[in-house]
Amino acid sequence: LFVNDLEKKNNKTAVFFFKLKGLLKSFLKRAGFFENELEFFIPQENDFYIYPLLHPYRSLGLKIRGEKIGVFGEIYPAVLKNISGEGKNITFFELDIDKILEKDLKDLKFKEIAKFPAIERDLSFVISKKILYNEIVQTIKEVNSLIKKIELFDLYEDDNIIGENRKSMAFHLSFQSENKTLTSEEADIIFAKIVKVLEKKFQAKIRK
């Protein structure tokens, strides 16, 4: 399936990448899988047949319960030029339906819904294009066990605005305790530590 992005609003060519990511998550949830069973990862050359056609910074592989079942992302610019010409953007995905159907939904284990509310924060920063999505997510996860959700919602690249070999990324973060209601101050402390770790480890520049 191809999704054509015929409009580029504010030069954010990653719009359809995130729309497609959301559609795939929604599809798999409707198929009976929970969000914590889904995992995104950076695809490698031997993972998928379609790999050479995908944009290196705007493509992700998808796992269900640890097994690779698909890939999605934008078509590589050099390939795209031969398909649709300048000024257009094509997003592609491939799922192994057989592997999805093989998963036994009878073995699902249910977890009680948290009784205490989550606190949401948004984090935006500029970072080297060489730093992989998985590296960033794993680093954030390791900061504190109360970090329950890390979701990329914006990716922007423009050498003239962001800087050469730099990219802007924005994440939704969710903090939640199973034992009590977190205060805003407690969430702020965790958030500040995340910022400090990203700045120190990746030389990330936080955007306010």
C-alpha positions, 0 to 999 in steps of 0.5 A, a space after each residue: 500500500 502506498 500513501 501519497 503526501 501531495 502537500 508539504 505543510 511547513 516543509 514537514 515531510 514526515 507528516 505521513 510517516 507519523 500518520 502511517 505509524 498511527 494507522 499500523 498501531 491502530 490496526 494491530 490493536 484491533 487485531 488483538 495486540 496490546 501496545 506494550 507488545 509492539 516494538 519499533 526498531 531501526 531496520 537493518 539491511 538483511 531484515 526486509 526485502 524492501 530495505 534498500 528503498 527506504 529513507 534511512 532516517 524515516 523508516 522503522 521496523 515493527 516487532 510483535 512480542 519480540 518477532 519482526 513482522 513488518 517495516 514502514 517508512 518513506 521511500 528513499 529520495 533518490 528512488 522517489 525521484 524516479 517514481 513521482 518526481 520532485 516535491 512529492 512524498 511516498 510512505 510505504 509499509 509491509 506486514 507479514 500477515 502470516 506471522 501476525 495470524 500465528 500469534 496465539 491470542 489465547 496466551 494473553 496476560 491481562 494487567 490491571 489498569 493503573 489506578 493513578 493518573 499519568 502526567 504528560 510532558 512534551 520534549 523537543 530537541 535537536 540532535 545529530 542525524 547519526 543518533 538512532 531512534 532506538 538509542 534515544 528511546 532506550 536512554 530515556 527509559 533508563 532514566 526512571 521506571 516511572 516513565 511509562 510512555 515515550 512516543 515520537 510525534 514530530 521529526 523535522 530536517 532542514 540543513 538551513 534551519 536545523 543545521 547540517 546533519 542535525 534533526 529535530 525530534 519531539 516526543 510525548 512522555 508519560 510518567 505514572 506510578 502504580 502506588 500513588 498520584 505523582 505530583 507535578 514537581 516529581 514529574 518535573 524532576 524526572 523530566 529535568 534528569 531526562 534533559 540532562 542525560 540527553 544533553 550529556 550523552 548525545 549533545 542534544 540541544 533542547 528546544 523550548 
